[in-house]
Amino acid sequence: MNSKIFQWIVASFCVLWITKTILIPGVSFLLHYDDYMHLSSECARAMDNAWFTDQIDNKALEKTSNIHLITCHNYDMVRKKLLVSGVSDDLLAYLNLRALELNQHSAEDLVEQHRFKER
């Protein structure tokens, strides 16, 4: 009798562990993959545009830039959903780099974000 209870407890633990560590993150990743990739590149583009807009003192461009930055809020929401569901931060960082590679236009744009602006 004790052996059956122990087997049931171990089996239940294994099912719950597999569900928590593999199934839930995997399903969440598959559901949000396209949105995350799109929003990641759009947010990067919006932040670049905002930086350039800040260099020019133009109120109309600043308002437009702020509207574009709403994309970053949507990106953050999807990212938080993925993190809470168990998708690793390392995988999300890789997807960010992949999105930049797929959606940027020149190698200079990819390199520019890694240059030091100030010391």
N, C-alpha and C positions, 0 to 999 in steps of 0.2 A: 504493500500500500504506500509506504513512504517513498519507494522507488518511483512509482507512478506520479506522485505529487511532485517529486523532484524533477522528473522528466518534463512534466507539464510546465513547471516554472521556468526551466531552462529553455524550452521551446518558445514559450511566451516572450521571454526576454529576447531571444534571437529575432523573433518576428518584429517586436517593437524596435529593436536596435537597427535592423535592416530598413524598416520603414522610416525611422528618424534620420539615419545617416545617408541613405541611398535613394529611396523612393521619393520622399518629399522634396529634397533639393533637386533631384533629377527632373521631376515633373515641373517644378517651379522654373527651373532653368529653361526647359523646352517651351513653356508657355510665354516667358518674358524675353527670350533671346533676341528676337527681331526688334522689339521695342527698345531694349537696352542698347543694342548696337546703333540703332537710328538716333536715339536720344543722346547717346554718348558723343557721336560726331557733331550733332547739332548744337549741343552745349559747348563743345570746344570751339566751334565756329562762332557762337554767340559771345563767348568770353573774349575771343580774339577781336571781334568787331567792337565790343565794349571797350577794350583797351585802346584801340585806335580812335574810337569816338571820344574817349576821355582826353586824348592828346589835342583834340580840336575842341574849342569852347563853343559848341553849338547846341542850344537847348532842344531844338527839334530832333537832332540826331541822338541826343541823350535820351529823350523819351522813347524813340524807336529802339535804341539799344536796351533800355530797361524792359521793353515788351519782349524782345528776343531772349532776354535772360530768364524769362519764365520757363523756357525750355529746360533750363538747368534745374529748376524746382521739380519738374516732371521726371527728369533723369534721376534726381536724388530719391524721389519716391519709389521708382522702380528698383533702384539700387538697394534701398532699405528693405523692400519686400524680398529681394533675392538673399540678402544677408540674413534676415530673420528666418527665412526658410532653410538656411543651412548651406547655401552656396558659398564657397570659400572666397575670401578677399583676393587671394592670388589669382583665381580664375577670372574674377571681375577686372582686375588690373590688366591681365592679358587681353581680355576682350576690349578694354579701352584702347590699348595699343593697336590691336587689330582693326578696330573701327577707324582710328586715325589713319592707318595705312590704306584702308580701302576707300576712304572718302576724302582724303587730301589730294591736292592737285600737283604738288611738286615736292621734291626731296628737301628743298630749302625750308618749306613749312614744317616738315617733320623734324628737321635738325634745329630749327629756331627755338623750339620750346625747351631745348636742353642747354642752350647757351646761358651763361651768367649775364645778368643785366647789371648787377651791382655786386660789390665785394665789401 
